[in-house]
Amino acid sequence: MAVPDRGFAEAVLAVVDDIPAGHVMTYGDVAAMLGSRGARAVGQVMAYYGSNSPWWRVLRAGGHPPRGLAARALPYYDAEGTPLITTTSEDGYRVDYATARLRP
């Protein structure tokens, strides 16, 4: 996949930066906020440019933390009081998306 367009990347990061502590959005939610259906493009933006944003607040479908980052994300969720659900998945938890989802 190509590097995301700079304007789209800036818009994605602005949405992510506005997600309050303890709340989350999916990649698809962020795309929809921008009038796009490009959830994968949002994921690319986060992968390339999201390290200085609250990346842990952007989830995969079903409330799962970013792939491969569950251990790094967990302390952020704990510190922010993000509601979690224990699971038998490899991550061992997921965010209670129904409760924590930001509905702008």
Secondary structure, 3 states (H helix, E strand, C coil): CCCCCHHHHHHHHHHHHCCCCCCEEEHHHHHHHCCCCCHHHHHHHHHHHHHHCCHHHEEEHHHECCCCCHHHHHHHHHHHCCCEEECCCCCCEEECHHHHECCC
